[in-house]
Structure formats: structure tokens, C-alpha cells
Amino acid sequence: MPLAPEYLHLVFPNTEFHALLYGRNSRDPKKRGRSVEAQLTDGRGLCSAREWPIIDEFADTGISATRHARRERDDFEALLDAIENGPVIPGVTRIVVAYEASRYYRDLEAYVRLRNACYHAGVLLCYNNTVYDLSKREDRKATAQDAIAAEDEGEGIRDRNVRTARQTAEKGEPWGKIPFGFKRKYDPDTGELLGQFEHEEQGPLVVQALMHIDGGGSLNALLNRFKANPKAKRPDGGEWSDNTLKYMLLNRSYLGERLHHGSSVKATWEPLRGLETPEGRALFRRVTKILTDPSRGQQFDSRAKHWLSHIALCGLCGDDYVLKWDPIGPAPKRGGYRCTGKRDISIMEALLDAYVEQAIIKWLGRKEQARAALIPDQTKLAAEVAEAQELLDVYQGELAEARRLAATRNEKGRPLLSLASLSTTELDLIPKIEELEQRLQKATGVPLLVQKLLGAADPETTWNGAPDKPGEPGTPGLSLDQKREAVRQLVTVRVYGGKGRPPISKRVTLSFIGTPGFRDPQSRVRGSVQALPKGAPGLGRV
């Protein structure tokens, strides 16, 4: 039968007990439960009072023990391994100590695994200040009843959490982890949530990150920037990665929206400053389109150190072959670009970079021509964006309200909006929403970086920056990532060979957007220009 620890020596005379401590919690944002450290502290106190040496400790923090858990309990698995494969010492009996049964398990399968491990290894089980010998029928029955109660309690907790999550989603209230860029305020007495608000330091970082991606910056460069910035520390203390950063940039909570199972409702918190306007929402949509583009995962030059590497094309082999930086010559300063195909075309890096840069700046200086190529109808752009965004917000609000009514029941258990009415509403609104989203994408298809270059009074200063002057700070130029994206958006560069040493204007063709030969960077169309036939002009190498 179960024993109190102080009587254990009467049942096991002349025996020394060695303890294994285990602690676990899931999450406790209001600090009302017992932390893992508090559980282990209780266990240490019990072992000290009973003079049980502690041979190991195991702790699973922030992990559920129910069958619905999304993460494995690594330390629980390690505990089972220690029980099954631990040393057998004459005169020593091991005992596993935890705060209560639910720390071990809220799942009968986990209970059975722990019971079998203890039974076969002759290890005692202790929780709630009670010791169980699982070789005894009565103790197996008692622990099984506790396991059933713990599992039922876990299922009840999950049901309440699911219900609460649904209700908070319908109200647009925050739930789950705090998104980067926000902070939450709680009542100091009750621990109840008072609201979610923009974080003074992190909120602007989110908007800057969106502008970085929209301006042609790479995810890798943004990741390095966040890792190096102490203000960009994640609320959960974790490390930034490509996946967590991308997830952050796609989070619609920054628009003041609450998502639940694919449905969106207006949230109780305000959008981040800079994203509350039609232009801000358009910025978010452009970044979402960039990050969800399937072809983006095929890019291999996000860490490129040379401007036109993997961007300039081989005019001799055709558009299926790019030019890659190569250490041409005996010294790094003589590096250049070489065809990745037959390696029969090469050109010095400094020469090609200077020629293409000069041509782009000159093209941007012809503002009317450049705008006409990028945005055919300038006069209607601002009005179209504002009108489309306003209508889109109205339609999305109507659809969200209809879905909320269909999910809400009156006192008789009937939905406030029938499923037939909801279906009719969706058939009416969803095509309109999709059409407006397409209009917005079309109207705002020009990246922010290119818009900035077009609007600059001096494109060359915007491109390369300007040094400090007395009493006046300098202007930073574009980063390498931004310059690479600008080339993709504005011009297709093809390099040819030539007998002798022809001028670079005879070796390089530049096809700007809106002219024949330009390759759309969004579609990533390959092979738009075929390889030159053998013997055609331009063959050879310089």
C-alpha cells in the first residue's frame, strides 16, 4: 500500500534510497502555478529531510503532458532511460520524485510507460508526498486512478483553452505568445490582461524590416541585423532564424487583425504606426507577395558579395547561363565575371559594374520616360490604391462579421446567421475581395526601392550616398542587396565576347524595363534570349 516517506525505512530496512527528481510545467503567463524550479526545490527539500542522495534531475519547461502535446518531452524520455538503464547497486533502491501525478503524465499511455519502467527496474515512485511500490497491486491501482484523474483534468484544461481561444478570437482579443513588436499590460492585482499595445522600440523595427524586404533587401541581411541589435530581442528569449523572421513579417496582427483558423477579424489593438494607412497595408501586401513567391526559395545569391554575380547573363550561351564572379588574374583586385556555362565569356568586375551603374543612373534621370515604363498611368495610381484598399477593408469586414454571426448561437442554440445565408454572402464577397487584391497588387507592383529612386531629386546621391559636410550629415547610399534588387527590377544585363578589344558598349547590351529583351524578375522567365549560333558576330573572349 502507498506509504508516507517517513515510514519507508520500516518496509525497506537496511536500504539506502537514491533519488531521481522530475519537474514539468506547460505555460503560466499569470504566474499562478508552480514553476519547474519550485517543483524541484520541493523535491530537494523532501530528499534532504529523508537523507536521499539526488543522483540526477530532469526538467521539461513549457511542454504539455497531454496527448495533444506538439513537442516531445525530452527530459521525460531521459528519465525513462535512466530508470531502465541505471546502475543496480546492492543495498540501494532508487526512487523517482515529483510534485504531483500530473507532472509525470496527463496521458494514460505515458503513465503505463513510466509504470512499466519502474516495475521492471524495481524503482519506487513518489508524488504528493506519498511513495508507491509498483510491484504491489494496491499501488498500481492507486497510481492508475491518479493517472485517469490527471488525464481527465488535462482534457478539461484543453477544452477550456480551445473554448477560450475561440471566444477571444471572435472578440479580436490577443491570445498565445506576444508577437514581436507588441507588449501586453496586465492588472497587477488580478493578473488579467488589460490589452496589447505597440512596443516603443520593437514596433518601428518591424516596419523597418518590411521596408527592407520591399526595398529589395535579403532575408539573410535582415537576419544579421536583428541578431546584432539588442533592441530586437525576441519576447520568448529565442534566437532569430530565417523561419522565425519570415513568420514575423507575414504576421497580420501588425495590421490590427486577429486570425483564427484562417478567418480574420478586426483586433482590439491598433495597427503598428506606419501600417494603419492604405499605403502601409499596401507595403505589407507587397512583402507578403515577395516572401510567399515559390521562386524565392530557389534564389542562391542572398549572400552575394559582388553586385552583378548571378544577375548578368551570358549573351553567347543564352539566358540559361549567368555570369558568376571569378578571381580572374593573380590578385583579388583583378576579379571579374565569367560565364557559368562554357566559361567562354569573361569581363572585369570594375568595368562592368561602372558601366551598368552609370547607365541605370542616367535612365533614372529621365524621370518621365522611367515612370512611363514602370507605371503606365501615374495620375490614377494614388486614387486607385486608396479606393481599392478602402473597398477591400469594407468587404473583408463584412465577411468577417458574417462568419462571426454564423459561429455565434442564441439562447436556443441556433446560429445568428444560417449556413445558407453565410454561403450566399461568401459567394458574393470572396470574388470581390480577390478582384480588389489583384487590383492592389497591380497598382502597387513597383517596389518601394524603385519608387524611392524615381522620386529622388538626384538618383546618383540616392544610389551611392554623399559624404558628410561641415554642419550637415552625409546621406547613406543603397546597400549591395538593394542595388542587386534594383538591377533585377530595372534592367537585364547581357555580356558578349568580341575579337580584339572592343569597347564595352559593343560587348554589353542593357534591356531596360518596357523594352524588348527585358526579363521580368517576378516570373523569372529563362531562355528568353537564345544562344548565338556558332560563327555569329560577338564570338570570342576578351
Protein Blocks (a to p, Z undefined) as FASTA:
>chain_A
ZZdfklmmmmmghiacddddddddfbdfkopaccfklmmmmmmmmmmmnopacfbdcdde
hiafbfkbcbdcfklmmmmmmmmmmccdehiacddddfblklmpccfklmmmmmmmmmmn
opacdeehiacdfkbfklmmmmmmmmmmmmmmmmmmmmmmmmmmmmmmmnopaehjddeh
iacdddfklopafbdcddfklmmmmmmmmmmmmnopafklmmmmmmmpmklpcfklpacd
fklmmmmmmmmklnopaceehiacddfbdcdehilpmklmmmmmmmmmmmmmmklmmpck
lmccbfkgokaccfknopkbccddddedjbfklgccddfklopaccdfklmmmmmmmmmm
mmmmmmmlmmmmmmmblmlmmmmmmmmmmmmmmmmmmmmmmmmmmmpccfkopafbdfkl
mmmmmmmmmmmmmmmmmmmmmmmmpcfklmmmmmpmblmlmmnopaddehiacdddddfk
lmmmmmmmmoccdddddehjadfklmpccddehiahiacfklopghkbccddehiahiac
ZZ
